[in-house]
Amino acid sequence: MPINIINYTNCKEGEKGEALEHLCDDEWEMPTQITALENWLFV
């Protein structure tokens, strides 16, 4: 299950946010997803 990081800053209700990143497109293991998210946050 991918992790989708979306920026909703300055969006009005019902508007789509700006897609910033898609992590772990084909990864279903939670520890791997957490590690990928941590790495993205610290970049």
N, CA and C atoms as an extended XYZ file, in Angstrom:
129
Properties=species:S:1:pos:R:3:atomname:S:1:resname:S:1:resid:I:1 pbc="F F F"
N         0.856       -1.168        0.000 N   MET     1
C         0.000        0.000        0.000 CA  MET     1
C         0.901        1.229        0.000 C   MET     1
N         0.720        2.107       -0.943 N   PRO     2
C         1.591        3.275       -1.014 CA  PRO     2
C         1.258        4.301        0.071 C   PRO     2
N         2.246        5.115        0.349 N   ILE     3
C         2.066        6.259        1.230 CA  ILE     3
C         1.995        7.477        0.322 C   ILE     3
N         0.896        8.184        0.347 N   ASN     4
C         0.724        9.377       -0.472 CA  ASN     4
C         0.822       10.602        0.419 C   ASN     4
N         1.758       11.483        0.105 N   ILE     5
C         1.942       12.697        0.881 CA  ILE     5
C         1.394       13.847        0.051 C   ILE     5
N         0.386       14.521        0.610 N   ILE     6
C        -0.344       15.553       -0.122 CA  ILE     6
C        -0.358       16.834        0.689 C   ILE     6
N        -0.133       17.942        0.024 N   ASN     7
C        -0.148       19.258        0.660 CA  ASN     7
C        -1.536       19.866        0.484 C   ASN     7
N        -2.217       20.074        1.601 N   TYR     8
C        -3.542       20.682        1.579 CA  TYR     8
C        -3.511       22.141        2.034 C   TYR     8
N        -2.322       22.721        2.134 N   THR     9
C        -2.190       24.112        2.555 CA  THR     9
C        -2.924       25.015        1.577 C   THR     9
N        -3.711       25.916        2.091 N   ASN    10
C        -4.459       26.905        1.312 CA  ASN    10
C        -5.520       26.299        0.397 C   ASN    10
N        -5.913       25.053        0.623 N   CYS    11
C        -6.991       24.449       -0.145 CA  CYS    11
C        -8.323       24.763        0.531 C   CYS    11
N        -9.290       25.016       -0.290 N   LYS    12
C       -10.631       25.201        0.240 CA  LYS    12
C       -11.265       23.824        0.391 C   LYS    12
N       -12.298       23.742        1.205 N   GLU    13
C       -12.947       22.463        1.446 CA  GLU    13
C       -13.438       21.855        0.133 C   GLU    13
N       -13.121       20.595       -0.071 N   GLY    14
C       -13.532       19.885       -1.270 CA  GLY    14
C       -12.496       19.931       -2.384 C   GLY    14
N       -11.477       20.783       -2.259 N   GLU    15
C       -10.437       20.860       -3.291 CA  GLU    15
C        -9.390       19.770       -3.066 C   GLU    15
N        -8.790       19.341       -4.142 N   LYS    16
C        -7.698       18.389       -4.055 CA  LYS    16
C        -6.422       19.128       -3.688 C   LYS    16
N        -5.610       18.449       -2.913 N   GLY    17
C        -4.319       19.016       -2.556 CA  GLY    17
C        -3.277       18.697       -3.616 C   GLY    17
N        -2.104       19.255       -3.423 N   GLU    18
C        -0.987       19.038       -4.343 CA  GLU    18
C        -0.224       17.789       -3.916 C   GLU    18
N        -0.091       16.822       -4.801 N   ALA    19
C         0.660       15.606       -4.497 CA  ALA    19
C         2.137       15.948       -4.403 C   ALA    19
N         2.746       15.600       -3.280 N   LEU    20
C         4.159       15.884       -3.081 CA  LEU    20
C         5.035       14.666       -3.315 C   LEU    20
N         4.578       13.517       -2.858 N   GLU    21
C         5.406       12.322       -2.940 CA  GLU    21
C         4.545       11.077       -2.838 C   GLU    21
N         4.994       10.016       -3.480 N   HIS    22
C         4.379        8.694       -3.365 CA  HIS    22
C         5.494        7.741       -2.951 C   HIS    22
N         5.345        7.142       -1.794 N   LEU    23
C         6.363        6.237       -1.262 CA  LEU    23
C         5.824        4.817       -1.216 C   LEU    23
N         6.684        3.856       -1.408 N   CYS    24
C         6.370        2.428       -1.223 CA  CYS    24
C         5.213        1.961       -2.096 C   CYS    24
N         5.274        2.222       -3.371 N   ASP    25
C         4.177        1.856       -4.269 CA  ASP    25
C         3.770        0.382       -4.190 C   ASP    25
N         4.725       -0.514       -4.112 N   ASP    26
C         4.406       -1.946       -4.114 CA  ASP    26
C         4.786       -2.631       -2.807 C   ASP    26
N         4.914       -1.880       -1.738 N   GLU    27
C         5.340       -2.448       -0.454 CA  GLU    27
C         4.174       -2.524        0.517 C   GLU    27
N         3.958       -3.701        1.108 N   TRP    28
C         2.850       -3.893        2.024 CA  TRP    28
C         3.304       -4.118        3.460 C   TRP    28
N         4.585       -4.197        3.706 N   GLU    29
C         5.103       -4.441        5.051 CA  GLU    29
C         5.242       -3.118        5.804 C   GLU    29
N         4.572       -3.014        6.944 N   MET    30
C         4.533       -1.781        7.717 CA  MET    30
C         5.923       -1.294        8.139 C   MET    30
N         6.833       -2.152        8.632 N   PRO    31
C         8.152       -1.645        9.028 CA  PRO    31
C         8.908       -0.979        7.875 C   PRO    31
N         8.783       -1.525        6.690 N   THR    32
C         9.431       -0.936        5.521 CA  THR    32
C         8.806        0.411        5.184 C   THR    32
N         7.492        0.509        5.290 N   GLN    33
C         6.806        1.773        5.020 CA  GLN    33
C         7.198        2.844        6.036 C   GLN    33
N         7.300        2.462        7.291 N   ILE    34
C         7.686        3.413        8.335 CA  ILE    34
C         9.099        3.922        8.093 C   ILE    34
N         9.996        3.043        7.735 N   THR    35
C        11.370        3.440        7.451 CA  THR    35
C        11.428        4.397        6.268 C   THR    35
N        10.676        4.116        5.216 N   ALA    36
C        10.646        4.990        4.046 CA  ALA    36
C        10.094        6.368        4.404 C   ALA    36
N         9.053        6.411        5.222 N   LEU    37
C         8.477        7.686        5.644 CA  LEU    37
C         9.463        8.455        6.519 C   LEU    37
N        10.113        7.781        7.444 N   GLU    38
C        11.135        8.432        8.278 CA  GLU    38
C        12.247        9.023        7.420 C   GLU    38
N        12.725        8.248        6.464 N   ASN    39
C        13.784        8.747        5.583 CA  ASN    39
C        13.329        9.970        4.795 C   ASN    39
N        12.091        9.956        4.321 N   TRP    40
C        11.562       11.095        3.568 CA  TRP    40
C        11.473       12.328        4.475 C   TRP    40
N        11.033       12.145        5.708 N   LEU    41
C        10.880       13.263        6.643 CA  LEU    41
C        12.227       13.914        6.979 C   LEU    41
N        13.279       13.128        7.042 N   PHE    42
C        14.581       13.648        7.440 CA  PHE    42
C        15.416       14.164        6.287 C   PHE    42
N        14.911       14.120        5.083 N   VAL    43
C        15.663       14.629        3.910 CA  VAL    43
C        15.551       16.126        3.864 C   VAL    43
